[in-house]
Amino acid sequence: MRRYEANRKRSADFLGLIAKTRDELGQVYRSPRAPEKMAAAKAATIDRLRVRYRRMRDKQWAGYRGYDAWFAAPINNAKLAATAVYGEQVPAFLRLFDLCSGDYPRFYAAVRRIGDLPAPSRAQALKTAAACN
């Protein structure tokens, strides 16, 4: 249970870093800058994200390196957005798992049913699911 809670805390911390960086990038993009200054500001924001991660990893997480591969790969807007969207959906999937009484086959079947819906309906169906079926 302690390991599970530690993993959930690290996941929340990681998603918090991503959210903060996306907010900072939004400020960069809204500011009137020449393209080369915009690119430099974006690079500096990504560099700060990496520094914050290493600090959190080494101090707050006591050296836990589970996200090192994510940070070792290139970081761009698409990667940040995909990570944020995934993180935003986790609570809804956990809720659906609870609605399925922790039964993985039932949960996977429910996820498949939601996945078969038209794209605009999926997020709403996941968010408002009242039962496993």
Residue pairs with C-beta under 8 A, 6 or more apart in sequence:
10 61
10 64
10 66
10 67
11 87
11 90
13 56
13 60
13 61
14 53
14 67
15 83
15 84
15 87
17 49
17 52
17 53
17 56
18 49
18 80
18 83
18 84
18 87
19 84
20 49
20 52
21 45
21 46
21 48
21 49
21 80
22 80
22 81
22 84
24 45
24 48
25 42
25 45
25 77
25 80
28 38
28 41
28 42
28 45
29 38
31 38
31 41
33 41
46 75
49 75
50 71
50 75
53 67
53 71
57 63
57 64
57 65
57 67
57 68
70 83
73 79
89 123
89 126
92 126
92 127
92 129
93 111
93 126
95 129
96 107
96 110
96 111
96 126
96 129
96 132
97 107
99 110
99 129
99 130
99 131
99 132
100 106
100 107
100 110
100 132
101 132
103 132
106 132
106 133
107 132
110 129
110 132
110 133
113 133
114 122
114 125
114 126
114 129
115 122
117 125
